[in-house]
Amino acid sequence: MNKLPLNDAQFNLQQVLLLMNYLTEWLIRSGVGYTEFTAALKPIFYEQALQELQRIEQKPTISAISLLSGLHRKDVTAYKQTVEEGKALTEAAISEPISVPSRVIGLWLAEGWKESLAFYSETENSFEHLVKRVSTERHPRSVLNELIRLGVVTEDEENVVLQKGPFIPDPSLLEARKILTNNLTAHLAAGLHNLFQNNGATYLEQAICADELTEKSINILHDESLKLWQEYSLRLLKLASERCALDEGKPEATQTFRFGVYQHDGE
């Protein structure tokens, strides 16, 4: 029997929101706001609603998809038409908000203006003029502060200077984000499988937790954790390498194995 209390939507929502605190921190630090994020979620909710309807063997009508996903019927219709045309969901004719700071930088680059603009000027192109071309609802100073926070521009006396560095992603940082995403995805997939599974095999998904500890004890546990990880990860890596060599070239060798360990401490 399904162990997740599906009939308690509020309970499940609260659990997800606990995770969202950390994901939202990641988004905001990266310059992704609420409107952009919720717009990006639409096709994900659409696809998950389709999967659920398939699981319960119910016809994927527009009404059924809309009811399950919470999406407006016109959005569901647009997604269905896009899929029927063989296109990606991201190509659906749905109005998606773009953040004002992003649009300001996009317009700046598209116009080919110089990299340094006066914040305000009555006679030449200025940052204030640029912002007002994009939106009259956002104060230019607020937009500037956000772009400075993201490291996209700097302010030099009365001028706003566009930084080229942020447009060239750091490969090491991109790889670190990909690794984190892959690890978190696998962890969530294992945990949700265990919650949803019906009398089948479960994945290893356990943690040890100890509280009321001093900083000295935390340091001891931290060091021991690293020692154990180094010892056992090498053993498992050796076995994984052997199995990869044995399975290489087999047509049924299509699966991926991931084993992860994490450590965290705090008050």
N, C-alpha and C positions, 0 to 999 in steps of 0.2 A: 504494500500500500504506500502511496505517496506520503512522505513524512513531512513535507512542507505545508504549513497551514495556509493553503491557497484561498480559503474563504475569509481569511483575515487580511484584507488588503491593506488596512492601515498599519498593522504590525509589520508586514513585509516592506511597506514603503519606508517606515522608520529605519529598518535595518539597512536598506539601500542608501538612505540619506546619510547614514554614518560613514559609508564609503565615499559618498559624494563630497563630504567635507574636504577630503584629501585631493580628490580629482578636481574639485573646483579651485583649490589652491593652485594646482598645476595649470589649470586653464587661465586663471586671472593673471598669474605671473607670466604667462605666455601671450597675454593680450587678447584672449578669447573671452568675450562677454556673454551674458545670458542670452541675448537675442540670437547671436550667431550659433551658440551651442544648441539651443532648442530647435533651431531650424535644421541643424545638421542631424538631429535625432529623428526627424520625421521618417526618412527612408528606413532607418533601423527599426522603428516601431512597426512600419508597414511590413517589413520582411518577417519580423518575429510573429506578427499576427497571422501571416500566411502559414508559417510553420506550425503554429498552434492549431489552426483550422485543419491543416493536413493531419496533425497528430490525432485530433478527435474525429477525423473523417467527416468534416462538415464542408459544404460547398463554400468556396471563397467569394461570396457575393460582396458587392460594394458596401452594403449595410453591415454585413458580418465583420468585414475588415475594419470598418469605421467604428463599430461598437467595441471591438476588442482593443484596437490601437488608440482610440480616442482622437484619431485624425478626422478632419473635416471631409465630408463626402467628396468635395471637389478635388481635394488633394489625393484621395484614394483613386479617384477616376483618372487623374493625371498620371499617377504612378502605373496604373494598370495599362493605360494606353502606351506609355513609354516602354513597358516590358513587352507588350504585344508587337511593338515596332522593332524589337530586338536591341533596344538601347539600354544604357545603364540608368539606374534610378536617379542618379545625380543630374541627368539630362532632362528630367521632367520639367514641364513648364509651370514651375511653382516659384512664386516670388520669395526670395530668401534675402533677409537683411544682411548688409555688409557694414561693418563697423565704420564709424565716421573717421577715426584715425587712419584706418587702412585705405579708405577711399581718398583721403587727403594726400597720402603718400603716392597712391596710384596716379592721381591727377597731376601731382608735382612731376613725376617721372614722365607721364604721357605728354605733358606740355613742353618738356625739355628745358625747363627753367634752370637757372644756375643753382649750384648746390648751396649757396648762401643767400637767404632772403631776409629782408628787413621784416621785423614782426609787423610793423605798421608803416604804410607809406601812402601818400595821396597821389604820387606821381609815377610810381613804378610797381611792378609785381611785388606783393607782400604775402606773408604767411596768413595774416588775417583775411585778406582777400581770397586766398586759396580755400580756407576753411568755410567762408561764407558761400562760396560757389558750391560746396558740397552740402552744407547744412546751415540753416539760419537758427536752428534750435540749440546748437552746442556752442558754448563760448570758446573763442579761439584760444584763450589762455588755458582752459581746461584740456583742450585737445593737445596743446603744446606740452603740458605737464605729463599727459599720458604717453606721448611719444618720447619724451625725455626719460620717463621711467622704463620704457621698453628698450632704450638705447638706440633708437632709430634716428634721433636728432640730438643736437646739443644747442645750448643758447650761449652766444658770444656777444655780450653787451646787448645791443639792440637787434642782433641778427639771429636767425634760426638756421643752423647748419645741418644739412643732410649727411648722415653717416653711411658710407658705402659698406662698411664691415658687416652690419646685420643682414645684408642681402646675400652674403656669401656664407652659407651654413658651415659650422665647424663639424667636420666628419666625425670626430670623436664624440661630440655631444649628441649628434644624431644617432650614432650607434648605441650610446648609453640609453637613450630614450627608447630605442627599439628593443633592447634587451629587457628593460624594465617592463615595457608593454607585453612582451612575449611571456615573461615570468608571471606577471599579474594575470594575464589571460589564462594561462595554464592552471594557475592556482584556483581562480574562480570557476573554471570549467570543471575541475576535479570536485570542488566543494558543491557546486550546483548539481553535478551528476549524482553525488551521494545523497542529496536532498530529494531529487526527483526520481531516482532509480526505483524500480519495482522488483525487489527480491533478486537483484542481479549483483555482479561483482562491484565492489566499491574501490575507490582509489585511496591511497595513503594520503591523509590530510589531517595531521595532528600537530599539536604545539604543547610545549611545556611552559607553564607560567608560575612564577614565584613572586610574592609581593612582600611588603614591609622589610625591604632590604636596605643596607647602607651602601654608600658609594664604593666602599672597599669590596663588598660582596659582589656588587655589579661588575667591577673590574675583573674579579676572579672568574666569574661565570663567563664574562666576555672572552677572556683569554682561553679558557677551556673550550668554549664553543669553536673558536678558530682552530684549535689543535685537533678537535674531533672532526671538523669539516675537512681539514687537510688530509687527515688519515683516511677517512671513509670515502671522500670524493675521488681520491686516487685509485682506490680499489674498484669503485664502481666505474670509473672512466676506463680502467684497464679492461674490465669485462665488456663494457659497451663497445670498445674498439675491436675486441675479438669477435663480438656478435656482428658488427658491421662488416668485418672482413668475410665472415661466413655467409652473410645474407646478400652480399654484393652481387648484383646481376639477376637476382631472383625476381620474377614478375610480381610476386605477391609482397615484395619488400617495399611497402608504401607507407608504413606507419612511423611515427616519431615518438621517441621516449624522452621525457623531461623529468628530472629529479631536482628539486630545489630546497634550499634551506635559508631561512632568514633569521635575523636577531634584532630585537628592538628593546629599548628600555626608556623609561620616563616616569614621571610622577602621576 
